[in-house]
């Protein structure tokens, strides 16, 4: 349904904004499914997550993967993190585009002095806060969102140090309207991102089926070659592949070139039949059963 990226300096009011937005969304009828994804929900600490560039990169990867798994047409996902790198916001935008949903950025534009004061207050009260060195580094590297960038648009700006953050804030209400309003032929100001060829997910199931088919048939061929090399492929040879699989019954020695030709023909025939019928099997045992049946018809005992 939608992806909301909360953006701002450390201790700028992002979590409060995410909470207020979530509550405002849940006050709408019909109530949408809303989930906040942040470091805390993934059991990640503030200082540990930004201790160095490698750890921070891993954090972004974890958050991005969780967002990717959570996106759907039926839920609103709120990413409550710094999201301070424009390249990372672009990656999140790409996830929304691939999912074919709405997207927006909610920016907590708070002056640095207020962020420092709020971080100090957290420390004094024993709450989770940033170490001074990490805080200074994050402040320095922050890349402010720009509504001219497609990955920063539409941009809803909050000013927590001036106006505070409330569920009834005008900006929160505007964001809720954008995220929940129905789209029809007359709607002009709401953008539902559309997947492109580059972002559409590959047909993983079909690709996986072909891979499984290729690997399974090769294992059957290897079993026949090995059995014959041990003298088990006599005039009426029986080659077992396992308890749950049929037995290969061959009445003559079959050379590797012939087995390869039979395997190629079988894969080709299976691929052709899947164009007008069911797809190839996606599990190895089913693929092996089909191939063994084919071999028994072609070179097996009558």
N, C-alpha and C positions, 0 to 999 in steps of 0.2 A: 504493500500500500504506500509506504513512504519511508525515507531515510532522513533523519535529522542529525546534522553534525554540529555539536556544540563546540564553540571555538573561543579561546581567550587565553590571557596570560595566567600563570599559576596564581591561585587564590584570587580570582577575579569574579567569582560568583557563579561559575559554570554549573556546579552541582545543584545549587539552589534554583538556577534557571531550568535545568533538566527536570527537577522535581516539580516545579510549578507548571511547566509545560505538560508533563505527564498527568498531573491532577486536572488540568484544564481539559485535556483531551478526553479523560475518563468521565468528564461531566457532560460530554456530548452524547446525544442519542441518535442512532444506536451506538453503544460504547465500542470503540475500536480496541483491538488488542495492542497494548503498549508495553514495550520492554526497554529498559535502560541498560546499556552495556558500558561498563567503566572498569577501571583497574580493580576496584574493590570487589565487584561481582566475580572477577576472575582470580581473586585472592592475590593481588599484586600490590605491593607497597609503593608509596610515592617515591621515596628516596632510592629504594632498590631498583625501581623501574627506570630511573634516569641517572644511574650511577656513572655510566659511560655510554659512548655512542653505540657500542655493540649491544648492550643490554637494552638501550632505548629502541634500537632497530628491531630487536626481538619482540619487545612490547608491542610495537606497531603491527608486527606480523601476527601476533596472537589476537589483538583486537580486530584486525582486518579479517582474519579467518573466522572469528566468532560472528562478525557482522555478516559475512558472506553466507554462513550457515543459517543465519536467522532471518534474512530477508525473505519476504513473501508478499503476495498480493493482499493478504488479510491482516497484516500487522504493521505497526509504526515502530521503527527501531530508532532509539535516541542514543547517539554515541557521545557519552560524557567523558571527554578527555581533553588534553591540551589541543590536539589537532593543529599544532602550531606550524607544521611544514606544508606549504602549498602543494608540493608534489604528492604528499600523503592524502590531502583533501581531494586531489584529482583522482587518486586510486579509489577512494570511497565513492566518488561521483561515478566512476566507471562501473563499480559494483551495482549502484542504483540503476544505471543505464542498462546493464546486462539483465537486471531483474524486471525492467520495464515499469518502474514505479516513480513516484514523486520524490523530489529531493530539495532540501533547503539547508542553509547555514544560519545558526543562531549565534551571533557574536556578542560576547560580554566585553564591551569596550570600557575598561577600567584603568584609571591612571596608575602608573607604576607605584607611586607613594602609597596609595590605598592598598594595592596588592601586598606591599611589604608590611604595612601595618596589620592587615588581616592575617598574614602568615605569622607574624610575631604573636598576635593574640592567640592563634591556634597553639603555638608553642607554649605560651604562658599557661594556657588552660589544659595542657597535656593532651591535646588532640593531634591528629595526624597533620604534620606540617613538613615543609621542605627545609633541608639544610641550606645555610646561607650560600655556599658555593654553588650548589645545584640550582638554587633559586636564581642567582645572578646569571648563570649560564642560560637558563631557559628564557629569562627576560631578554637577554641579548639576541637570542636566535629566533625570537618570535617573528613570524611572517604574517602580517596583518591581511585579513581577507579583503578582496577587491571585487565589488559586485559586477565589474566588467568581465571578470573571469567566469566562464560557464560553470566551473566547479565551485564557485563562491556565490552562485546566484540560484534562486532569489536569496538575498541577504537580509536578515532581520537583526537589527542592532539594538541591544540593551545598554543602558548606562547605569550600572548598579550603584556606583558611588554617588550619583546625582539623584536618581529617581528610585533607587531600591529595586527589588524584584518581587512581584506579587503575581498570584495566579490571575488576577484581574488586570494586570498591566496591559496597556494598549498593544504593545508589540507581541506579547504572548497571545492575545486574542487574534491578532492578524495572522500569526503563525498557525494557530488552530484552524482558522477559517481556510487558510491555504491548504492545509493537510487533509481536511475532512470534507470540503465542499464537493458536491457531485460535479462531474465533468460532462458537459453536453455540447451540442453544436454551437451554442451561443457563448460558451466559456472561452474567454480570451487570455486571462491572466494566470491560468494554472497550466503548468507544463508537466506532462507525464512523459518521462524519458523513454525513448524507444530503442530497443537493442539494434545494433548494426551487425553486419556479417562478422565483423571482427570481435564483437563482444558476445554474440550468441554462443551458448555452450555447444561444444561438439557432441555429435551423436555417440556418446560414450558407450551406450549399451551395445550398439551395432559393432563398434570398433572392438569392444571387449569380447564380443562373441566371436569375431574373426580371429582374434588372438588366441582365445581358448581353443577354437577349432584347430588352428594351426599347431598349437603345442600338443594337444591331445592326440591328433593323428600321428604326429611325429613320434610320440611315445609308443603308440601301437606298432609302428614300423620298427622302432628300435627293439621292441620285445620280440617281434618275429625274427629279426636278424639274429638276435642273441640266442633265441631258442634253437634256431637252425644251426648255428655255429656249435651248439652243444650236442647236436645230433637229435634234437627233440622234434624236428620237422620231417619226419619220415613220410612214408606213403600215405598214411592216415594220421597225420600229426594233430595233436590237440594242445593248444597253447592257452594257458589261463592267464588272465590279466588281473584276477582278484575275485573275491567271493560275490561281489555285487555286479559283476560284469559277465557278459556271455563269453563262451569259449570260442577261440578261433580254430576252425577245422579246415586244414589244408591237406590235399592229397598229393602234393608234389613240392619239391624245393622251389621257392620263389626268390629270384635274385633281387638284389637291391634296386637296380634300374627299373624293374617291373613294379616293385612296390612304390617307388617314387612316382611313376606314371599313374598308378592307381590312386595314390594319395592326391596328386594334383587334380585328377579327373573328379574325384569325390568332392574336393573343396569347391571346384568350379560348379559342379552340379548343385551342391548345397546352396551356393551363393545365388545361382539363377532361380532356384525354387523359392528362395526367400523374397524375391522381388514381387512375386504374386501370392505368396503364402506367408506362413509364420517365419520369423527371423531364425537364424541359426541358433543352436542351443548355447546358453551362456555358462553352462557348467561342464567340467571336464568329463564326468562320467557319462552324461548324455551324449556328448560328442563321440566318445569312445564306443558307446553302444551302436550308434548310427554307423560309424566307420567299420566296426566289426561285422555288422549285418551286411554292409555293402561288400566287404571282402569275402564273406562266406558265400555270397551269391556269385561273385566273380571267379573266385579261385578255390572255393571250399568244396567239401564232399557233397555229393548229391543226396 
